[in-house]
């Protein structure tokens, strides 16, 4: 898991929370996920909490899972669209860690009892053939290091309340970052494609739920090109000796709004020439 101190471009200040409190809040998230009961958002309890604190909490939570035998499958990048960044009050994306138990098979059943309030997003996944290590990683470095890009669906979830019952305040970006950037699941499928064989900006998708098209989008909505997000992440990891490793899967960011998933819902993410991903929540 990466270090939280990413710099001022995200409006981030120095950490404010005591290390013991950070560890306690990570344990709260862990219990919330296991019990499937959301906890009160952290910013409602600690208004001075910073983005740096959010990454510290996320790191502690992932470390708890790794200590229980989980392994790192890859990473995700979120808040990649300009509109979402404006809503969140930041100027760059956020990121989280994908673990092995978050991986689901296409065409299969997704157990709703694994989640609290699951939602589905459409993305492109980058499967890496070579290590990508910053600083100064460019989009061309990403393309050279990527074995293939493949259609993917991310399942997101919230282990903290979206709206605080006491104040009516909505969850802030610090809460989402603490929550491992809302990571919950990943499904890949369709046609793997060499990154130099397709203009990723123009890859489009239709997301249907129960045969009704709920969302459409094209990948240019993700930082003009999803590969830009992979370069951004590699450069953010560099100051702490971290890198994107061969074999890892990196989700480049959603180009549709999240769609709520309920028991019995059948989803299909149609990427046109790149194939489709189908699955059902049960």
C-alpha positions, -999 to +999 in steps of 0.1 A: +000+000+000+012+034-008+022+063+014-005+089+019+015+121+015+010+129-021+015+167-022-004+199-023-019+196-057-048+176-043-054+204-017-039+181+009-023+193+042-002+175+068-018+147+088-038+158+119-049+125+135-029+106+161-015+073+149-035+054+175-067+070+163-058+062+126-054+025+136-087+025+155-106+040+125-091+014+102-104-013+125-138+004+124-138+001+086-127-035+087-156-044+111-181-024+091-172-044+060-174-077+078-207-068+095-221-051+065-232-021+086-219+014+076-203+035+103-206+072+108-184+092+083-151+102+098-152+139+087-184+143+108-165+132+139-131+148+130-137+179+109-100+188+107-092+154+091-071+158+060-066+139+027-033+127+042-052+112+071-075+095+047-046+077+030-031+068+064-064+051+074-067+033+041-031+020+044-038+007+079-070-011+067-053-027+038-024-038+060-049-055+083-062-075+053-027-084+041-018-096+076-048-121+073-034-135+041-048-113+014-026-104-015-024-073-038-041-078-071-035-043-084-048-007-079-077+015-088-078+052-097-109+071-089-123+106-092-109+109-127-136+130-143-134+168-141-170+169-129-164+146-100-132+164-090-152+197-089-178+180-067-152+166-044-132+199-042-099+184-055-078+188-086-065+153-091-077+117-088-075+094-058-064+058-056-068+026-037-056-010-036-072-041-052-069-073-033-073-109-045-106-115-029-122-086-048-119-105-081-151-120-096-157-140-128-177-126-157-209-145-164-212-154-128-232-146-097-221-118-074-232-123-038-250-092-025-243-102+010-206-094+004-215-057+002-234-029+020-247-007-009-230-020-041-228+000-072-214-007-107-190+014-129-176+008-163-138+011-169-107-001-187-082-023-169-045-022-177-027-055-173+010-048-169+039-067-185+067-045-171+073-025-139+063+012-141+084+033-118+084+070-115+092+098-113+086+114-147+065+085-161+047+095-193+017+080-211+042+065-236+059+047-208+026+033-197+018+021-232+051+003-235+047-014-202+011-025-207+006-061-219-030-053-228-061-033-219-093-051-213-129-041-205-137-042-168-164-034-143-157-021-109-180-028-079-178+001-054-192+001-019-193+025+010-184+014+045-192+048+059-225+066+058-231+088+027-252+114+046-246+120+083-278+114+103-269+141+129-258+170+106-271+161+072-236+166+058-226+145+029-195+123+029-163+141+019-134+130-002-114+122+029-140+096+039-139+080+005-101+078+005-102+063+040-126+037+026-098+025+002-113+046-025-146+027-023-130-005-036-152-036-034-148-058-066-136-061-101-148-081-131-128-082-164-139-097-197-143-091-234-115-088-258-079-080-246-063-054-268-028-043-273-026-006-262-010+005-295-038-012-315-067+009-303-073+046-296-085+042-260-100+076-260-128+064-283-136+031-265-173+034-255-196+013-234-233+008-226-242-003-191-275-021-189-294-033-159-322-058-164-321-050-202-325-012-197-295+010-207-287+029-176-254+046-186-233+052-216-198+068-219-165+069-237-131+065-222-119+100-231-139+111-200-111+097-180-083+124-180-086+125-218-070+091-220-071+064-192-034+058-197-028+093-182-042+080-150-017+051-149+012+075-154-002+098-127-004+069-102+032+057-109+045+092-103+026+095-071+041+062-058+077+071-067+088+092-037+082+063-014+100+036-035+067+022-047+059+011-083+033-006-104+045-042-107+043-067-136+011-088-136-008-062-116-042-049-129-048-012-127-083+002-132-080+035-151-112+051-138-149+050-146-164+067-176-200+062-164-218+072-133-223+044-107-254+023-110-270+008-079-270-030-078-298-050-060-304-087-056-317-102-088-302-074-110-287-087-143-260-064-157-244-062-191-215-039-199-213-038-237-180-024-251-189-029-288-159-043-307-141-051-275-169-074-263-191-075-232-192-084-196-223-100-181-230-108-144-259-111-119-263-100-083-279-126-061 
